[in-house]
């Protein structure tokens, strides 16, 4: 039996590449997998922002919160939700205050 040895950095790089390949295969295998990791529906947005449906409608109508409409249902990009929270509430979704002075 042959034994192969790796330097630690080479091993970690190899593991990272294998993980990237696995994620790409998952995305190709199930396109909805990738979509579900990046987008959330209106109900999740209402829950995250603690707002009413009417307030969400005002945000989308005014263009403050972009969305994608698929089969009569609105989906919001997680990155857009994060940016909205930082811009309007001065906080990051993790609850850590940003440069702002709190709720505007």
C-alpha positions in Angstrom: 0.0 0.0 0.0 1.3 3.4 -0.9 1.1 6.4 1.5 0.6 9.9 0.1 1.3 12.9 2.3 0.2 16.5 1.8 1.2 19.7 3.3 -1.5 21.2 5.4 -2.2 24.2 3.1 -2.3 21.9 0.0 -4.8 19.6 1.9 -7.0 22.5 2.9 -7.0 23.9 -0.6 -8.0 20.5 -2.0 -10.8 20.2 0.5 -12.1 23.7 -0.4 -12.0 22.8 -4.2 -13.9 19.6 -3.5 -16.5 21.5 -1.6 -16.9 24.0 -4.4 -17.4 21.2 -6.9 -20.0 19.6 -4.6 -21.9 22.9 -4.4 -21.8 23.3 -8.2 -23.1 19.8 -8.7 -25.9 20.4 -6.3 -26.8 23.6 -8.1 -26.8 21.8 -11.5 -28.7 18.9 -10.1 -31.5 21.0 -8.6 -31.8 24.6 -9.8 -34.3 25.3 -7.1 -31.7 24.6 -4.4 -29.6 27.6 -5.4 -32.7 29.8 -5.7 -34.0 28.8 -2.3 -30.6 29.8 -0.7 -30.7 33.3 -2.2 -34.4 34.3 -2.3 -37.2 34.4 0.3 -40.9 34.9 -0.1 -43.1 37.8 1.1 -44.1 36.0 4.3 -40.5 35.6 5.4 -39.8 39.2 4.7 -42.8 40.3 6.8 -41.4 38.1 9.6 -37.8 39.4 9.3 -38.7 43.1 9.1 -41.7 42.9 11.5 -43.9 44.8 9.2 -47.4 44.5 7.8 -48.4 43.4 4.3 -49.4 47.0 3.5 -46.0 48.3 4.6 -44.3 45.7 2.4 -46.5 46.8 -0.5 -45.5 50.5 0.1 -41.8 49.5 0.1 -42.1 47.5 -3.2 -44.3 50.1 -4.9 -41.8 52.9 -4.1 -38.9 50.9 -5.2 -37.2 50.8 -1.8 -37.3 47.0 -1.8 -36.8 45.2 -5.2 -38.4 41.9 -5.8 -38.9 39.2 -8.5 -42.4 38.0 -9.4 -42.8 34.3 -10.3 -46.2 32.6 -10.7 -48.0 35.5 -9.0 -45.8 35.3 -6.0 -43.1 37.9 -4.9 -39.6 36.8 -4.0 -36.9 39.0 -2.4 -33.2 38.6 -2.7 -31.6 38.1 0.8 -28.9 40.6 -0.2 -31.5 43.2 -0.9 -33.1 42.6 2.5 -29.7 43.1 4.2 -29.1 46.3 2.3 -32.6 47.6 3.1 -32.1 46.9 6.8 -28.7 48.6 6.9 -30.0 51.6 5.0 -33.3 52.1 6.8 -32.7 50.7 10.3 -28.9 51.2 10.6 -28.5 47.5 11.6 -27.3 44.3 10.1 -29.7 41.3 10.2 -27.5 39.7 12.9 -28.5 42.5 15.2 -25.2 44.3 15.2 -25.6 48.1 14.8 -23.9 49.6 11.8 -22.6 53.1 11.3 -26.1 54.6 11.8 -27.6 55.8 15.1 -30.3 53.1 15.2 -33.8 53.3 13.9 -34.5 56.2 11.6 
